Amino acid sequence: MTENNHKRKRPNELVEQNSCPEKLLELLKLDPNVELSKLEITKLLIAYMRQNNLLNGVMITPNNELRQALMMDNIQQLSIFDLQKYLNQLFASKETKI
């Protein structure tokens, strides 16, 4: 099969560049015009959590700033694997406002 026969795949939603929600930009101290993928945002969030001692193994104990940025309720602790759930909700709510 030649390269011309391959269908072009749409970029994976984790690596597709997006404009970031304002609260996330404020939390991560990023330029308001920056576009990042969800993967890049996840990496920055993990760095933020490590820097602020919110990460213990795979468990996250969110501070108020992180709760507000990710629109979490009064969650005391969550798994790092649940982080994408909140990011997906955040980007979904941003897309519906457009």
N, C-alpha and C positions, 0 to 999 in steps of 0.2 A: 504494500500500500504506500502511495507517495504522500508527501506532506500536503499536497493540494486536496487530497481526499479527506483529510481530518477536518472535522467541524471545529470551529473556534468556540471554546468554552467561555461562558460568561465568568467574569472574575468572582471568586469566592467572596461571600459577604464579609468574611473576616479580614480579607486583604484589600477590599474595595475602599477607596478613599471617601471619607464622609466629612461634612462640616460637623463640628462637635457641638453638643449642647453647652450653653453658656455656663451653667453651674460646674460642669466638668472642667472647662477651660480655666475658670477661676480657681478651682481646687488644685489643678496641676500647674497653675501659673503660666499658662500658654497664651500666645498671641490670639486674639479673637478671630483672625482670618485664617488660621491654620486648618488644614484638612488632614485628618489622620484615619488610618484604618482601625477597626475594632481591635485587631491584634496589637497595634502600636499603643492604643489607649490602654489595653489590658496590661502591657508591659510597664507603662508609666504609672498605672494604678498600683501595681505590685511594688514598684520602687517606692511610691509614696507610702504604702502600707508598711514596708520594711523600715523606711526612714522614721516613721512615726510610731514604731513598735506596735502595729496593729495586727501583724501577721505572726502566728505561732504554728509552725508546720503548715498544715493546709487549712487551719482555722483562722478566720478573720474576726476581730473584735472591733467593729467600726466605731469611729468617733463621730461627733455630731456633724462635722463638715462632710465626711464621707457619706453619712446617711442622707444629708440634704442633697448632695451632688447626684447620688444614685436613686433618689426618691424612695428610700427605704422607710418603712414604718419603724416602730420601736424594736428593731431586731437587735438582740444583744450579741449574737454570734452566728456566723454562717461559714460554710465551707467555701474555699477558693473556687471550687467547681460551680458554685451557685452564682458567681460573679457575672458570668455571661448572661444569665437570666435577667439580671438587673440592667445590664448594658443593652440587651435586646429590647426591653421595655422602654428604656430611655430613648433609644433611636426610633422605635416604633411610634412613640408619642410625639417625637419631633417631626416625623414624616407626616403624621395626620394633621399637624398644625399648618403645614405648607399649603 
